[in-house]
Structure formats: C-alpha cells, structure tokens
Amino acid sequence: MRPEAQAKLGTFFSKAFQQTQITQNDFFDQLSVDNLTNLPLFAQAQESMARTALKSIADAKPFTETVTTHTFMMTPTLMSLYLALDQAQVDDAGKASVSVPLPDGTLSTNQVFWLTFRADTPIPLTETMDPASPNFMHFAVPMAFNCTMPQVDDTGHVVLDATGNAMKMMLPYNQRKYSSVTGAFLGLFGFASSRNIVSDPTDLEGPPSLTIPADVTPDKKNLYQYNCNNNTSFTAPNITAQDIIWRPVTVRTANEGEKLTPFYDLPTLRAANEIVVRTPRVGFFSTPAFFANWPTNNSNQHRDTLNQALIVGLGRSINRSTRAPPRCSTAAKTASTPTRPAPATAAIRPWIRCATCFAKRTRTRTTRSTTPGSCSRPPPSTTWVRRRRSRRSTILRAP
C-alpha cells in the first residue's frame, strides 16, 4: 500500500472506529483527572486502532479481526496506560481502589506513590522499582512544585497591601504524595495532577501548611487561603525514545497464579510483546479511546457504549424501533466466504464505499440502478436525512 493511501486510510479508520473527536478530558471516568494537558500518550491512544486495522490489511488477515482481536498496535507508553487502568480497580458502587502488583508479584491494595524532585540527581527508575531503596515508589520530576501562599508577619497574621488584599508569595516544595495509580501513572509520563493528593503533615518535603491565628475573625479567614495542588506539566526524566515505538502487543488475561506486570516497569514493557491484565480487551470497542468517546455512568450501565459499538460494527442499534437503510447490497456482504476469503483490501472496499455513501447529509434516489457493491438506495418517495443527536449519528426516515 502506498504511503499516501496508508495515511488516508489511517485517518478514515480512526474516525470509522470512533477513536477520535475526543479531548483528553474525556478520559476522566478512566483516569479521574478532568484537566489534562497535551500528553503524547493520548494521541497514541487515538491512533492505536487505526494502526491495528492497517496491520491486519498488511498481513492479509480478515477484516473482522478488528472486532475479535486481542492484539493491538501499541507503544510501551500505551502498554503502561492499559496496565494502569487495569490496576486502578473500581467496584460496582463506583469506589476506586488500588490493586497494583509489586516487583515480587504480590498485589498491594494500600500502596501510595510520590512524585519527588531531587536537586542533585533525578531518581532513576531502577530505584523507584526497588523495594529495598528509600526511593521505592518515588517517581522523578525535573523541578520543584510551587505553592501560592499569603505572606505572614512574625505573629502569623497576613500582610495586606494598600487595597486590603493579602500579599502573595511563591514557596517551592519537593514532593507530592498520591493515593491513586493514575496519579503515579500520569507523573511517570509528565503530568502532576491536582487530584488524589494525600495530605501528610509529617512529610518534611511535602507542601507547606498555614495555621490561622486564633484571634482572626471569620470574615478575615478567607485572606489565609492558599493553593499548593495546581496541575503541573513537565518533561518526564525516565521516558526515552523507546517508549514511542509501535509494535503489535497482545493483551491477555492472567492464568491461575500468574504474576501481573506493574504499570511502571518500563524496562520490561520495552521488550515485551504482550501484557497480562485482569480485564480483557477485545476489538475496537474496548479501547480507552472508544470508552473516552462513549463513556458510561451509573444510569446507563454501558448501554450507550454497547449501542454505539453495534452502530459502528453492524449499523444496527439496540432500539428495535430505529429504522435505518441497509448498509450494503447482498453482493457487498458476500465479498468473501469462509472457504475462499478475499484479500483484505478487497474485503473492505464495499465497506468504505458504503460509509462514504452515507456520509452525505441528504440523499435521494436517482434514476440510476444500484450496482453490486454500491450502497442501497431508499425508495423513490423517501428522503434520508442524517441528524446529529446526543453525540451519535443516526439515520432517520422522513416522508
């Protein structure tokens, strides 16, 4: 396949499998962070399924593998994302908990993590993963954090400016403590979140605190407000060029007694061609990008996610009353048979043709006859109108 065609198909597959039209904040229900900055891993998450489809075509595999596959094109960064999502467990009540494998293979449900700045030498990842090291589970950051605090005098009272507002100052501190896997995961790749930070007054390297004097009246207490938990982006010290190399990776569930790979073990992930998880991943509809596009909640219980998977894969919806024209003619559906499969590129041509055909906003029947492999036309008296509703494209019949 020519590079120009590969690039065009890559864009098409990203949209057809609905891995795009999302922002990084759409990953909130997976990562519990709603104000992310431009981390490269989110662009990779949107490219992964398109690259997987192109790989299937190049290997002359049936295109139906895009629905059934457990093998995806990934980078070590994406592998770490899948593992972090698997190790941040959420129960049926929506309560998140930690279930992260330690280097010896045991699972910890109370592990905490730190993002730590060392002025002399950044903490190497080998010490982060070493339970015998004092830097165990301390992930390196290249700079100190900042805390915006009001200035106080020797008595602990706020210093005011000419307008009666508190005078502010910036105080640096060296580390944050997190209770969540996603907080550590994002820190590993260059983002210190303001969520899930653990307040630990005994931590001498943690953020400073401010005590309000007892004689301060309630109407003046707002002058003592301060902020040490702002979102911070940085260049992650332990990320290398190896962490953005694409290759096929199989995602499989663990066998009885099998150890899981920690999300932070990048040296292992850089050489691996599979990752072991507890939550299975299969096809385009289980990728983090698809879930970001079609998130669920306690109300719909994944019905919206499942419904959209059916629309993408089959052109059908859960709602039986919804009527839509047939996606392709009979000739297109039989482009390949179990006994004699067609080449992968030939199998997807009718599918692409139909998707392009129905991309028109309004389509009426013409006097031309329907040719094999082309999109079916509605009856002469019918106009098909595409409407956008609730972020989902549906085709409605209008008399």
Secondary structure, 3 states (H helix, E strand, C coil): CCHHHHHHHHHHHHHHCCCCCCCHHHHHHHHCCCCCCCCHHHHHHHHHHHHHHHHHHHCCCCCCHHHHCCEEEECHHHHHHHHHHHHEEECCCCCEEECEECCCCCEECCCCEEEEECCCCCCCHHHHCCCCCCCCCEEEECCCEEEEEECECCCCCECECCCCCECEEEEEECEEEECCHHHHHHHHCCEECCCCECCCCCCCCCCCCCCCCCCCCHHHHHHHCCECCCCEECCCCCCCHHHHCCEEEEEEECCCCCCCCCCCCHHHHHHCCEEEECCCCCCHHHCHHHHHHCCCCCCCCCHHHHHHHHHHHHCCCCCCCCCCCCCCCHHHHCCCCCCCCCCHHHHHHHHHHHHHHCCCCEEECCCCCCCCCCCCCCCCCCEEEEEEECCEEEEEEEC
